[in-house]
Amino acid sequence: MNIAVFADIHGRIALCFKLCTRWEKETGQKLDLILQAGDLGVFPDMARLDKATIRFAQKDPTELGFLHDFLHERPEIASLLSQTTCDMIFVRGNHEDHLWLDALERRARAPIFPVDTHQRLYCLKSGIPYTFSRGEETITLLGIGRIGPSVRVKQARPIYIQPYELERLYQLEDVSPDVLLTHDSARGDIFPESGIEEIRMILDRYQPAYHFFGHYGGPCRQTIDSNGKTIACKLADLEWDRTDRGKVIESGAMGLLRWKNKDEHTFEIIDQPWLKEYNAFTWQHL
């Protein structure tokens, strides 16, 4: 199966699906799934935007892509989505409406639950494995959403991983996740006082084949985790390259996981010339 991977999208959901559709046209292959590592930008109400999203949306309204394009039916978005069959599975970032997502999650019995009117965007509950199948191929995902509080932070906030989510991680039964999908990193992997300690616990205990995350901005970073087994990739944001006057997409914002089974799989960063056609000025018209 072919799985597209993105990190921080910040409302540019339509752009994500456009890139996936273009990849299919360029390669003649089909995508089976999209994974997204948080900061999807799920804000269904202008009154509930966080300060950072308000600030960025004043410069670029596409930060509000969920509210404008996916909360209610829009023919042009339905037409875009009809060009590919893959759904998106995401974990929560710190820039989402967590109270709204909490209400949806409480009503959902399955490990994933839809958040949009088109039923194409699915939130993966933290700490509950989900197995995706396509034909005879299966892949098991484990998600850890939100971020970890700084060691200096004492106040509990919805953006921080919640006690009930941590309890799920400690009570995991004998699972074998192939992909760990998180928004934050393991504690100390990026900065000494940032990250989530339990991500390190999961990486060391289960040694998934891949760990995809985002949150920190900057260039794409791909390494072998300290457990010696997991390929860890912090993807770049689906954002515009500030060093390029043409405002093209940041390099390293889209990845492709080819998965057959636990022994046969590859991952690559998509960096084809056609990506540069999708810049801040043109992408909505392509």
C-alpha positions as CSV (number, residue, x, y, z in Angstrom):
1,M,0.0,0.0,0.0
2,N,1.0,3.6,-0.6
3,I,0.6,6.1,2.3
4,A,1.3,9.8,2.1
5,V,2.7,11.4,5.2
6,F,2.4,15.1,6.3
7,A,3.1,16.9,9.5
8,D,1.8,20.4,10.4
9,I,-0.8,21.5,7.8
10,H,-2.3,24.4,9.7
11,G,-5.6,24.5,7.7
12,R,-4.2,23.7,4.3
13,I,-6.1,20.5,4.0
14,A,-7.3,21.1,0.5
15,L,-3.6,21.7,-0.6
16,C,-2.7,18.3,1.0
17,F,-5.4,16.5,-1.0
18,K,-4.3,18.4,-4.2
19,L,-0.7,17.2,-3.7
20,C,-1.9,13.6,-3.2
21,T,-4.1,13.8,-6.3
22,R,-1.2,15.2,-8.3
23,W,1.2,12.4,-7.0
24,E,-1.3,9.8,-8.3
25,K,-1.5,11.5,-11.7
26,E,2.3,11.8,-12.0
27,T,3.0,8.2,-10.9
28,G,-0.1,6.4,-12.2
29,Q,-0.4,4.8,-8.8
30,K,-3.0,5.1,-6.1
31,L,-2.7,6.3,-2.5
32,D,-4.4,4.2,0.1
33,L,-4.2,6.5,3.1
34,I,-2.9,9.9,4.3
35,L,-1.2,10.2,7.7
36,Q,-1.0,13.7,9.3
37,A,1.0,14.4,12.5
38,G,-1.1,17.1,14.2
39,D,-1.8,20.8,13.9
40,L,-4.3,20.0,11.2
41,G,-6.0,23.2,12.3
42,V,-9.4,21.8,13.4
43,F,-11.2,25.0,14.4
44,P,-15.0,24.9,13.8
45,D,-15.7,28.3,15.4
46,M,-13.9,31.6,14.9
47,A,-14.5,32.5,18.5
48,R,-12.4,29.5,19.6
49,L,-9.3,30.2,17.6
50,D,-6.0,30.3,19.6
51,K,-3.9,33.5,19.4
52,A,-1.3,32.0,17.1
53,T,-3.9,30.9,14.5
54,I,-5.6,34.3,14.7
55,R,-2.3,36.0,14.0
56,F,-1.3,33.8,11.1
57,A,-4.8,33.8,9.6
58,Q,-4.7,37.6,9.3
59,K,-1.8,37.1,6.9
60,D,-3.0,33.9,5.2
61,P,-6.7,32.9,5.4
62,T,-5.9,29.4,4.4
63,E,-5.0,28.8,8.1
64,L,-8.8,28.6,8.4
65,G,-9.2,25.9,5.8
66,F,-11.0,23.5,8.1
67,L,-13.6,26.1,9.0
68,H,-14.1,27.3,5.4
69,D,-13.8,24.1,3.5
70,F,-14.5,21.0,5.6
71,L,-17.1,22.0,8.2
72,H,-19.9,22.4,5.7
73,E,-20.5,21.0,2.2
74,R,-18.8,22.9,-0.6
75,P,-19.1,21.7,-4.2
76,E,-15.5,22.6,-5.1
77,I,-14.1,20.7,-2.1
78,A,-16.4,17.7,-2.9
79,S,-15.1,17.7,-6.4
80,L,-11.5,17.8,-5.2
81,L,-12.0,14.9,-2.8
82,S,-13.7,12.9,-5.5
83,Q,-10.4,12.8,-7.4
84,T,-8.8,10.5,-4.9
85,T,-10.2,7.8,-2.6
86,C,-7.8,8.0,0.3
87,D,-8.9,9.3,3.7
88,M,-6.7,11.2,6.2
89,I,-5.9,9.9,9.7
90,F,-4.5,12.5,12.0
91,V,-3.5,13.0,15.6
92,R,-4.2,16.1,17.6
93,G,-1.6,18.9,17.6
94,N,-1.5,21.9,19.9
95,H,-3.4,24.1,17.4
96,E,-6.8,22.5,17.4
97,D,-10.1,23.1,19.2
98,H,-9.6,20.3,21.8
99,L,-12.9,20.9,23.6
100,W,-14.8,20.3,20.4
101,L,-12.6,17.2,19.6
102,D,-13.1,15.9,23.1
103,A,-16.9,16.0,22.6
104,L,-16.6,14.0,19.4
105,E,-14.2,11.5,20.9
106,R,-16.5,10.8,23.9
107,R,-19.2,9.8,21.5
108,A,-17.0,7.6,19.3
109,R,-16.4,3.9,20.1
110,A,-13.9,3.2,17.4
111,P,-10.1,4.1,17.5
112,I,-10.7,6.7,14.8
113,F,-13.6,9.2,14.4
114,P,-14.6,11.6,11.6
115,V,-14.4,15.3,12.2
116,D,-15.6,16.8,8.8
117,T,-18.8,16.9,6.8
118,H,-17.2,14.9,4.0
119,Q,-16.2,12.0,6.3
120,R,-12.6,12.1,4.9
121,L,-10.7,13.4,8.0
122,Y,-10.4,11.0,10.9
123,C,-8.9,11.7,14.3
124,L,-6.9,8.8,15.8
125,K,-7.4,8.5,19.6
126,S,-4.2,8.7,21.6
127,G,-3.1,5.4,23.0
128,I,-5.5,3.1,21.1
129,P,-4.0,1.1,18.2
130,Y,-5.7,1.1,14.9
131,T,-5.1,-1.4,12.1
132,F,-5.7,-0.3,8.5
133,S,-6.1,-2.8,5.8
134,R,-6.1,-2.7,2.0
135,G,-6.5,-6.1,0.3
136,E,-4.2,-8.5,2.0
137,E,-1.9,-5.8,3.4
138,T,-2.3,-4.4,6.9
139,I,-0.5,-1.8,8.9
140,T,-1.0,-1.0,12.6
141,L,-0.9,2.7,13.8
142,L,-0.5,4.0,17.3
143,G,-1.1,7.7,17.8
144,I,-0.1,10.1,20.6
145,G,-1.6,13.5,20.1
146,R,-1.1,17.0,21.7
147,I,2.2,18.1,23.3
148,G,4.0,17.6,26.5
149,P,4.2,20.4,29.1
150,S,7.5,22.0,29.7
151,V,9.1,21.0,33.0
152,R,8.4,24.6,34.1
153,V,4.7,24.4,33.3
154,K,2.4,23.4,36.1
155,Q,-1.0,24.5,34.8
156,A,-3.0,21.8,33.0
157,R,-4.2,22.9,29.5
158,P,-6.1,21.1,26.8
159,I,-3.1,21.3,24.5
160,Y,-1.1,19.0,26.8
161,I,-1.5,15.3,26.7
162,Q,-4.2,14.3,29.2
163,P,-4.1,11.9,32.1
164,Y,-6.6,9.5,30.5
165,E,-4.4,9.4,27.4
166,L,-1.3,8.6,29.4
167,E,-3.2,5.9,31.2
168,R,-4.1,4.2,27.9
169,L,-0.4,4.2,27.0
170,Y,0.6,2.5,30.3
171,Q,-2.2,0.0,30.0
172,L,-1.5,-1.1,26.4
173,E,-1.7,-4.8,26.0
174,D,0.6,-6.8,23.8
175,V,0.5,-4.8,20.6
176,S,2.9,-4.4,17.7
177,P,2.5,-1.0,16.1
178,D,4.2,-0.5,12.8
179,V,3.9,3.3,12.8
180,L,4.0,5.7,15.8
181,L,2.2,8.9,14.7
182,T,2.7,11.8,17.1
183,H,2.7,15.6,17.1
184,D,5.4,16.1,19.7
185,S,8.8,14.3,20.0
186,A,10.1,12.1,22.7
187,R,11.3,14.1,25.7
188,G,14.7,15.7,25.0
189,D,15.0,14.5,21.3
190,I,14.6,18.1,19.9
191,F,15.2,20.3,23.0
192,P,16.2,19.2,26.5
193,E,13.0,20.4,28.2
194,S,10.5,19.5,25.4
195,G,8.6,16.4,24.3
196,I,6.6,13.6,25.9
197,E,8.3,11.1,28.1
198,E,5.8,8.3,27.2
199,I,6.8,8.6,23.5
200,R,10.2,7.4,24.5
201,M,8.7,4.6,26.5
202,I,6.7,3.5,23.4
203,L,9.6,3.7,21.1
204,D,11.8,1.6,23.4
205,R,9.2,-0.9,24.3
206,Y,7.6,-1.6,20.9
207,Q,10.3,-0.4,18.4
208,P,7.9,0.5,15.5
209,A,9.3,0.6,12.0
210,Y,8.5,4.4,11.7
211,H,7.9,7.4,13.9
212,F,6.4,10.4,12.2
213,F,6.0,13.7,14.0
214,G,6.2,17.5,13.5
215,H,5.5,20.5,15.9
216,Y,8.9,22.1,15.8
217,G,9.0,23.6,12.3
218,G,12.3,23.9,10.4
219,P,13.6,21.5,7.8
220,C,12.8,17.8,7.5
221,R,14.9,15.7,9.8
222,Q,15.2,11.9,9.3
223,T,17.3,9.7,11.6
224,I,17.5,6.3,13.2
225,D,15.9,6.5,16.7
226,S,18.1,5.8,19.7
227,N,16.4,2.4,20.0
228,G,18.4,1.4,16.9
229,K,15.3,0.2,15.0
230,T,12.9,2.9,14.3
231,I,13.2,5.4,11.4
232,A,12.2,8.7,12.9
233,C,11.1,11.5,10.6
234,K,10.2,15.0,11.7
235,L,8.6,16.4,8.5
236,A,8.7,20.1,7.5
237,D,5.4,22.1,7.8
238,L,3.2,22.3,4.8
239,E,4.2,25.9,4.6
240,W,5.9,28.4,2.2
241,D,9.6,28.6,2.0
242,R,10.5,32.0,3.4
243,T,13.9,31.9,1.8
244,D,12.3,31.6,-1.7
245,R,10.7,34.7,-3.2
246,G,8.3,32.5,-5.1
247,K,6.9,31.2,-1.9
248,V,7.1,27.5,-2.9
249,I,6.3,24.6,-0.6
250,E,8.9,24.0,2.1
251,S,11.1,21.0,1.1
252,G,10.5,17.9,3.1
253,A,6.8,18.6,3.7
254,M,5.5,15.4,2.0
255,G,6.6,11.8,2.5
256,L,5.6,8.5,1.0
257,L,5.5,5.2,2.9
258,R,5.3,2.1,0.8
259,W,4.2,-0.7,3.0
260,K,3.7,-4.4,2.2
261,N,4.4,-6.0,5.5
262,K,6.8,-5.8,8.5
263,D,9.7,-7.0,6.4
264,E,9.0,-5.1,3.1
265,H,8.6,-1.3,3.4
266,T,10.3,1.9,2.4
267,F,9.9,5.6,3.1
268,E,11.0,8.5,1.0
269,I,10.6,12.3,1.0
270,I,8.7,13.6,-2.1
271,D,10.7,16.3,-3.7
272,Q,9.7,16.3,-7.3
273,P,9.9,19.4,-9.6
274,W,6.1,19.6,-9.9
275,L,5.8,20.4,-6.2
276,K,7.2,23.9,-7.0
277,E,4.1,24.6,-9.1
278,Y,2.1,24.8,-5.8
279,N,3.1,28.1,-4.3
280,A,1.3,30.6,-2.1
281,F,0.0,32.4,-5.1
282,T,-1.1,29.5,-7.4
283,W,-2.1,26.5,-5.4
284,Q,-5.8,27.4,-5.0
285,H,-6.1,27.8,-8.8
286,L,-4.4,24.5,-9.8
